[in-house]
């Protein structure tokens, strides 16, 4: 069951699957304790609520950091400012993010793993390019549903060189993880063979190109279509414009 991540103002930040815990939101009623009934155990309920609380705190810190930097600029925002805006302690801040830069970017430690899982789950009869393209479109569709924070995030990143540098490092690590998955699917060796590393890099460039054009269009264009256009050019061999 998918659950929407939402910021402090109710903005949708995408979906997270909580598995069996998603069915444990409501405490079990006494009627469910009959010997023939299935019910949620207390540990599952507690774990599910704890994870949701942690996610809500993470989202609140990211939104606070992003909006503060949009208002004041990165150099004029401190960790204490972000924690105060999110109504948590600075110590709690560091349980979720290692720096204010990471909080502004809203880096999700599970994003690479989810991308790899989606890629490896694609049908076996798809080529690696087809599989990655489908995954990229799904990511773009999810991003496009957030009409508030994603546009603000891109605007802030585009005007803050330090954030661009940090984001480039994050993309680089994600591409290395993806290259390993491509190697596993194709029977090649990441690093030793060009194919997995090159394709992972190309996938990253296609997504970044789509995001940049979305920003330039003032978010009027459809992000999934922009990402598809990038893949169209790549799969056509990058023909010269007429």
N, C-alpha and C positions, 0 to 999 in steps of 0.2 A: 504494500500500500504506500503510495507516494504522499509525502507531506510537504507543503509549501514552506520554504524559509521566508520569513518576513522581517523587515526592519522595524524600527521603532515607530514609523509612520504608517506601517501596514503594507509597504511595498513588497511585492513578490521578488524573491532573490533566487528562484529556481526551486527544484524539488530534491528532496533527500528521501531515500527509501529506508524505513526503519524496520522492515521485515516483520517478524512475528510481534515485536513490541508495539507495532502500530495498532494492533487489535486489543491492546491492554490499557487503553486510555481510561476506560470506565471501570472502576472497581467492580469485582464480581458480586453479583447479588446472591443472597442466601440460597435461592432456588437452584443456583448452579452447583451447589455442593452435593447434589444427589450423586450416588455412586455411578450412574450412567451418564452424567453430564461432564463436559469438558469445561475447564475454567482456567483463568490466568493465575499463575502462581505469584506470590507476593514479590519474589525476587525479580521476575520479569517486569512487573509494574514499576518497581522501584528503579530498575535499570533504565527503562524507557523514559520515565520522568526525569531522571538525572541527565540523560543524554540530551533531551529536549531543552532542559534548562541551560546546559553548557552551550548548545547551539544558539539559543536566544542571546546569551551573553556575548558570544563571539560576533554575532550579527550586529548587536548594539554597539560594540566597540568599533567595528569596521565602519558603521554608518556615522558614528560620532567623529571618528578620525577623518573620514572623507569630507564631511560637511564643514568641519573646522578648517581643514586645509583649503577647501574651496573659498571660505570666507576670509582667511587671514594669510594664506601662503604657508608652505611647509616649514620655513624657518621660524615662523611665529607661532607654532603649535608644539606643545610639549606632551609627553606621556601623561603628566598630571592633568593637563587640560582635557585630554581624551577620556581619561578615567572619570574625571568629574562630570563631563557631559553624559557619559554612559551610566553614571551613578554606581560606579564600582571603585575599588581601591586600586592604586598603582600596582600593588602586588598582584591583584587579580588580573590586571592587564597583561602582566608577563607570563601568566599561565596560558595565555592564548596567542600572543604575538611576541616576537623577540625584539621588535623595534617599531617605532611609529610609522616608518616607511612600509613595513609589512602590513600594519593595520590599515593604512590608507588603501593599499592595493587589495586588501581582503584576501590574502593568499590562503587557499584551501589546501591543507596537506594531503587531502585525499583525491584531488582533482586528477593527477596523473594516473593514479590507480584506476579511477573510474573510466578515463579515456582508454586505457589499455584493455580493461575488461570489456568495454563496448566494442573495441576493435576485434578482439579475439572471439567475441560472440557472434560476429557477422557470419553469414552463410559461407561454407567452405568453397562454393563455386564462384564466389566473387574474387576478383583480383585484389591484391593489397591496395591498389589505388582506388578501386571501387569501394572497398570496405572503409578506407580512411575518409573518402569523400562523403559517404553516408554518415559516418560518425560526426564529421565536421558540420554537416548540415543540421544534424540533431542538436549539436552544441549551439549553433547560431540561432536556431529556433527558440531554444531555452533562453538565451541571452536577450533576444528581441522582445520577450514577454515582459522584461523589466524595463519599463519606459522612464524610470526615474534614476535609479542608482547607476545603471550601466552607462547611460549618457554622461552623467556627472563624473563617474570614474574615468572615462576616456578623456573628458575635458581637462580634468585635474592632471592626469598622467601626461597629456600632450604638452602642458605648459610647465612641467616640473622635470628638468633634466635628471635629477637624482633618482626620481621614480622610474624614468625610462631606463636608466642603467640597471636598477634593481630588477625591473621586469625582464630585461634582456637576460639576466642571469637565471631567473626562474624559468624562462622559456627554454634556455639552453639545457637545464637539468631535465625538464619535461621531455625534450626531444631525445635525450639520451635514454630515458626510460622507454619511450616509444620505439626507439631504434631496436632495443632489446626484444620487444614484443614482435616487431616486424621480422627480425632475424629468426625468432622462434617459429613464426608462421611460415616463413619461406625457406627454412633450412639453410640460412646464410649465417654469417658471423658479424655481429656488430663491431665496427672498428676495423676488422681485417677486410671485410667486403664493403664496397661502396654503396650497394643498394639500400640496406636498412638505414644507414645514417643519412644518406641523401634524401630518401623518401620521407623520413621523419622531419628533416629540415624543410622540405618542400611543403609538407602539411602545415607546419608552423607559419611559414611565409604566406600561404594561402589564407589562413585565418587572420593573420595580422593585416594583410592587404584589405580584406573585407572590412575589418574593424576600422581601419583608417579611412576608407571610403565612406563608411557609415558616418563617421565623425564629420568629414568634409561636407556630406550632404545635409548636415544639421539633423541627422537621424530621420530624414524623410524617406530615404530609400529603405528597402526591405533587406535586412542583414543576411538572411539565408540566401537570397538571390545574389547578393554581392559575393558571398563566399562561393556559390556555385559558379559565378562568372570567372573567378580566379582559377577554379579547377578546370573550367572549360578551356581557358587559355593554356594551362599547363598540359592537359591531355592532348591538345592540338599541336603541341610542340612550340608554343609561343611564336606563332606567325607574326611577322611584322605588320603593324597597322597599315591600312590602306591610305 
